[in-house]
């Protein structure tokens, strides 16, 4: 499904998980475009500093999220106001069912991620695209919808089900 998505939207697609307090890139499927963004499989990032990390944290149960954040040095370094903003962002991500942000690492990039799997049974990953150019809202929502369909196919291939929110 990821190859089909990468080919149809002409963007590289990667799959990420949270493990040992880090976001780990499991797989990167390159875009067929000549110029593309690629995130190397095996790369690790601080979860709070990534779109996919925040998406996955948004689906943690409150006790699990609290335990995770209590150990996270980046979260500990935030001011009280920044922590409240972060919590609001997680709530918004969960309400929408996806995350879209301007890249924190590279100017001109837009990061989009959707949930794969079922977080209720601790089987969740993030399907993500780093777009070379920011997209208009309608284009972004079309891309999110295509990503959500791919995520659903991956989820079902794992023998899992998960009721998704409609894309807002």
C-alpha positions in Angstrom: 0.0 0.0 0.0 2.8 2.5 0.7 4.3 2.1 -2.7 0.9 2.7 -4.3 0.5 5.8 -2.2 4.0 7.2 -3.0 3.4 6.6 -6.7 -0.1 8.2 -6.7 0.8 11.3 -4.7 4.4 11.6 -5.9 5.8 12.0 -2.4 8.0 9.8 -0.3 6.1 8.0 2.4 7.5 6.7 5.7 6.3 4.6 8.6 7.3 5.4 12.2 6.9 4.0 15.6 7.6 5.1 19.2 10.1 2.9 20.9 12.3 3.4 23.9 11.3 7.1 24.1 12.3 7.8 20.5 10.6 8.0 17.2 12.0 5.3 14.9 11.6 5.3 11.1 10.8 1.7 10.1 10.4 2.1 6.4 10.8 4.8 3.8 9.2 4.3 0.3 10.6 6.9 -2.1 8.6 9.1 -4.4 8.9 8.5 -8.2 9.6 12.2 -8.6 13.2 13.2 -9.5 13.3 15.6 -6.5 12.1 14.1 -3.3 12.5 14.0 0.5 13.7 10.7 1.9 13.9 9.8 5.6 16.4 7.0 6.1 15.0 3.8 7.7 16.5 3.4 11.1 16.7 7.1 11.8 15.6 8.2 15.3 14.2 11.5 16.4 12.9 13.1 19.6 9.1 12.4 19.5 8.0 15.9 20.7 10.0 17.5 17.9 8.3 15.5 15.1 4.9 15.5 13.6 4.6 11.7 13.7 5.8 11.6 17.3 3.1 14.1 18.4 0.5 12.1 16.4 1.4 8.9 18.2 1.5 10.6 21.6 -2.0 12.1 20.9 -3.4 8.5 21.0 -1.7 7.5 24.2 -4.0 6.8 27.2 -3.8 9.7 29.7 -1.8 7.6 32.3 0.6 6.3 29.6 1.1 9.8 28.2 1.8 11.2 31.6 4.4 8.5 32.3 6.0 9.1 28.9 6.2 12.9 29.3 7.5 12.6 32.9 10.6 10.9 31.5 11.0 13.1 28.4 13.7 15.7 28.8 12.3 17.9 26.0 8.9 18.0 27.7 10.6 18.7 31.0 12.4 21.7 29.6 9.1 23.3 28.4 7.6 26.2 30.4 4.1 25.6 32.0 2.6 27.6 29.2 4.4 25.6 26.5 3.3 22.3 28.2 -0.4 23.5 28.1 0.0 24.4 24.4 1.5 21.0 23.7 -1.4 19.3 25.5 -3.9 21.4 23.4 -2.0 20.4 20.2 -2.3 16.7 21.1 -6.0 17.1 21.8 -6.5 18.8 18.4 -4.6 16.1 16.6 -6.7 13.4 18.2 -9.9 15.3 17.3 -8.9 15.7 13.7 -7.4 12.2 13.3 -4.2 13.5 11.6 -1.4 16.0 12.1 -0.2 18.7 9.7 2.7 21.0 10.5 5.3 23.1 8.8 8.6 21.2 9.2 10.6 22.0 12.3 13.8 21.0 10.6 13.7 22.3 7.1 12.1 25.6 5.8 9.5 25.1 3.1 8.5 21.6 4.1 5.1 20.4 5.3 4.8 17.3 7.4 1.6 15.2 7.4 0.9 12.1 9.4 -2.0 9.7 10.0 -2.4 6.8 12.4 -1.9 3.2 11.4 -3.0 0.3 13.6 -5.0 0.4 16.8 -3.6 2.4 19.8 -6.2 0.8 22.1 -4.1 -2.4 22.0 -0.7 -0.6 21.8 -0.3 -1.5 18.1 0.1 2.0 16.5 2.4 3.6 14.0 2.4 6.8 12.0 2.2 6.9 8.2 3.9 10.2 7.2 4.8 12.4 4.3 7.2 15.3 4.2 6.1 17.4 1.3 8.6 19.5 -0.6 6.1 22.3 -1.0 3.4 23.5 1.4 -0.1 22.6 0.0 -3.3 24.6 0.1 -5.9 23.3 2.6 -8.0 21.4 0.0 -4.8 19.7 -1.4 -3.7 18.8 2.1 -7.1 17.3 3.0 -7.0 15.2 -0.3 -3.5 14.0 0.6 -4.7 13.2 4.2 -7.6 11.2 2.8 -5.3 9.2 0.5 -3.0 8.6 3.5 -5.9 7.5 5.7 -7.0 5.0 3.1 -3.5 3.6 2.9 -3.3 3.5 6.7 -6.5 1.6 6.8 -5.3 -1.0 4.3 -2.1 -1.5 6.3 -4.1 -1.8 9.5 -6.4 -4.4 8.0 -3.4 -6.3 6.6 -2.2 -6.6 10.2 -5.5 -8.2 11.1 -6.4 -5.1 13.1 -9.4 -2.8 13.1 -9.7 0.7 14.3 -12.6 3.2 14.0 -11.3 6.4 12.5 -12.6 9.8 12.9 -13.8 11.5 9.7 -11.2 13.9 8.3 -12.1 17.4 9.4 
